[in-house]
Amino acid sequence: MTTTRSRWMLPRKVLYALGGVILVAALSLLGWVFYLDGVVQHEFKGRLWSVPARVYAAPTDLYVGATVTSDDLDTELRRLHYRVGDPANGPGIYRRKGSDFEINTRRVRFVDEVRAPVRIRVHANGEGITGIESADGSELPLFRLDPLLIGSVFPVHGEDRIVLTPNDVPEMLVKFLKTIEDRRFDEHHGVDLRSILRAIWADVRAGQMVQGGSTLTQQLVKNYFLTDERTFGRKLKEAIMAMRLEAHYSKEEILIAYLNEIDLGQDGERAIHGFGLGSEYYFGKPIDELEPAEMALLVGLVKGPSWYDPLKHPDRARTRRNLVLKELGEAQVLDAGAVARAQAQPLGLRPAGAGYVPAFLDLVRRHLKRDYAEADLAAAGLSIYTTLDPHAQAAAERAVTNQLKRLDTIAHNRSKGAPLEAAMIIAEPTSGQVLAVVGGRDTRFLGFNRALDARRSIGSLVKPAVYLTALETGRYNAATILQDAPLELKLPDGQVWAPQNYTHEVFGSVPMVRALSESMNLATVRLGLELGLPAVADTLQKLGLERRPALNPSMLLGTVEMTPLEVIQVYTALANGGFQSRLRSVQAVLDEDGKALKSFKLEVTPAASPAAVYEVSRMMTQVTERGTGRAVGARLHVTMPAKTGTSSDLRDSWFAGFTGSHVAVAWVGYDDNRPTGLTGATGALPVWLDAMSELHLKAWQPDTPTEVEDRWIEFSTGLATEPRCSSDAVLVGVPRGTALTARQGCGQPASESVVDRVKSWLEKTVH
Amino acid sequence: MARKNSALIFAVRRTSATAGLLILAACAAPPPYQMPAPKAEPVPAAVPKETPPPPPPPAAIQTVQEAPKSVQKEVAEPPSRAFKLGPAALALVNQARGQIAKGQLPGASATLDRALRIEPQNPLLWIELARLRLTEGDTKQAENCARRALLLGSADVSVRQAAGHLLADVLRALHRDDEAKDLEDQPWMN
């Protein structure tokens, strides 16, 4: 009995134990499957595509008279990645015959509307647009081009994508993908045993893992949930999850998720996810415009996006693409002719790095930060419409790059540290829209954004504020004689301050217009002290400086430190006739559904007397005509108020000025403040001038405020005159009816008697 | 110069609550509004008083010259002009008006922004913008935009009147009825 029992007991025990183990294992496997099932369902269903905010430049408006030349239009279309061809073939294609353009535009969302693809004809010559017609020949008053995508704001993990819906995806792409990656996608249940066996066979033959045999579903699961390790456990997990996914979701859902999720490359910090973004990133166009060769390249990238990165390894990418095309041919997805044609094509990648404007985007981020949490911006799939003018931005970047190359050879102290730097901002004064920002010599990578953060002595850029303060009192005008004479000032700390002119000359009695345009220090300090430092500081603040500058006498010569952004805010108020326009880099923010979340409205605030602003601006035109900025007048031949600025020991070189259409400021200097040996006229002015000369500037011709009149005076003496009488006659604005001392023998003879003059004076004053 | 020629001096920047609109006499033929005159000074305040006379240039006798008429004709008279909108800006104004009628105020704002990018100095656009701000209830900006229109349109009588009437409406909305009335009583407003 016992033996029998014991003979039976042991196996039974073993069996029980075995059974228990199996049960536990089965239960835990089941539990694991349940768990994975839960993960799959929860994650997949609750998956919010992390869609970064898209940032767009301002769209270019075309209308008769717009200063968009035929070459500008060509450049603009290429910048938007329109390709040359027959517009009848679809959106994103244009044809140019001399001055005539035929364009088939893409579907595009603007701030206020979604526009379906449309065919138009545009006529442009060397001056600008001369006509726009729709396809049926009717004239269009205006037409805007697509807004250029200039960036994305994405979360820290850097996932970037353009979400596609099933309708967005070309059938051919799907066919290519299935042929190359998963031919039995439509039949299997998540795992394809046949292809696994084939892969194992291939691995055994190669002696290593060479083929995955993964279905699209498995690849999706791997991308979604798993790490990149290649272990059996992970493979099992992947297979289970893939099958659970197939159990819960349709093939279509899984396919579109795959198309949006799959990793297609890396752009610095930013991971390129999905075919929508892959198409934009590599080819600069929407997915429905891809040609077979381009689709084949993207599909080929799935196997190893960094190994086959077409931007870094074009030869590998080409080989991979052509192999994919060959397989497509063998699978009879493409006919032999199509394969050969596609294989012969270049990769067709968009130019690398074009259109990336980190310094401008930095300003956008700061402006948005006032209203949005950074995380909301990144996650919500917003569209951010900015004020950037790609043409102006390109001009500013070229100017900074080219001029620094030249200045590098002439600046002082260039070998004693980091190289010379520059910054530039261009804006539209009336509406306060920022058009371009350059933050340093490397325009593609943003380190220190000098345009926004370099707070430097502005030198004589402060002088217009001093003279404006004087004009606003009503006691001065352009002809008022100032004394440019030495002075010594005892400062509160006991030191004696004895400012000098740049040339160490002393000019004596000079009219205000000359003192300003030749940037005389002694005359300006005397004037500023007469007005009082607080009054000058008030003016700067009224014009838009958001801080109170320190009230040292030397502030009158520009020891006050400002960033280029602060400078342009102040000069915008001058350019804008005394109205402050709050600078804006963002026009509107739309949510995913195209609803405006917030528009950043144009705001103007009266800041200074329009008459006094007109007078000081008119004086500043002499800076470019005969003063320190005359190189500008010599090249651009337009009337333009401007000012040079040079800080002490030539550490900072500034130039700021405006036309009817643009206000701009440029700065050149070293980050560590070493002297550069450059003045405002030799450093910043050429940068400014190079950029502005590429833009289509409207002349500065404000309507003279009714209480001001333009009069001719002598630049050297301030005497009223006429051009035919004096070689140095300049036009100035003075309060209407101002009594000016006249040069005898010119214009109306001085016929009035003293009695008449006193009488008329009494009539004017005694009321 | 007689009192009937007195002109409105229009303080664009108000330094005190009472200084919004000052009616002072001025000598010039009817300028509608002028820079804020320093309150302590009588009107031809712009005559340089505290500055030394310029040094006598050689061989020139000096005299005080009151804006000689010939010069005034050539350069000093504010040219009268008639502002109108170009076809592009006009199309956008019509679009903006349509958007306002449908209550799409942010859209209208964006449309006028676009128009201003085309013709930034056209006072007619600033009048449209002032109207839109008024509709939005942003009376402060409505006032500022109307003043901007008034300045830009100073050479065009009808534009000036349109801007003036709009500004008066805005001032009433801001409960500044006296200023509105003063404005409407100006000769150039009628």
Interface residues (C-beta under 8 A of the other chain):
Chain A: A58 D61 Y63 V64 G65 A66 V111 D112 P141 L142 R144 E428 P429 T430 S431 Q433 E472 T473 G474 R475 Y476 N477 A479 T480 I481 L482 Q483 G508 S509 P511 K542 G577 G578 F579 Q587 A588 A596 S599 K601 L602 E603 V604 T605 P606 A607 A608 S609 P610 A611 A612 G660 S661 P702 D703 T704 P705 T706 E707 V708 E709 D710 R711 W712 T717 G718 L719 A720 E722 L731 V734 P735 R736 G737 T738 A739 L740 T741 A742 R743 Q744 G745 G747 Q748 A750 E752 R757 S760 W761 E763 K764 T765 V766 H767
Chain B: M1 R3 S6 I9 V12 R13 L24 A25 A26 C27 A28 P31 P32 Y33 Q34 M35 P36 A37 P38 E41 P42 V43 P44 A45 A46 V47 P48 K49 E50 T51 P52 P53 P54 P55 P57 A60 I61 Q62 T63 V64 Q65 E66 A67 P68 K69 S70 V71 Q72 V75 A76 E77 P78 G86 P87 A88 L90 A91 L92 Q99 Q104 P106 G107 S109 A110 T111 L112 D113 R114 L116 R117 I118 P120 Q121 L129 D138 Q141 N144 C145 R147 R148 L151 L152 G153 S154 A155
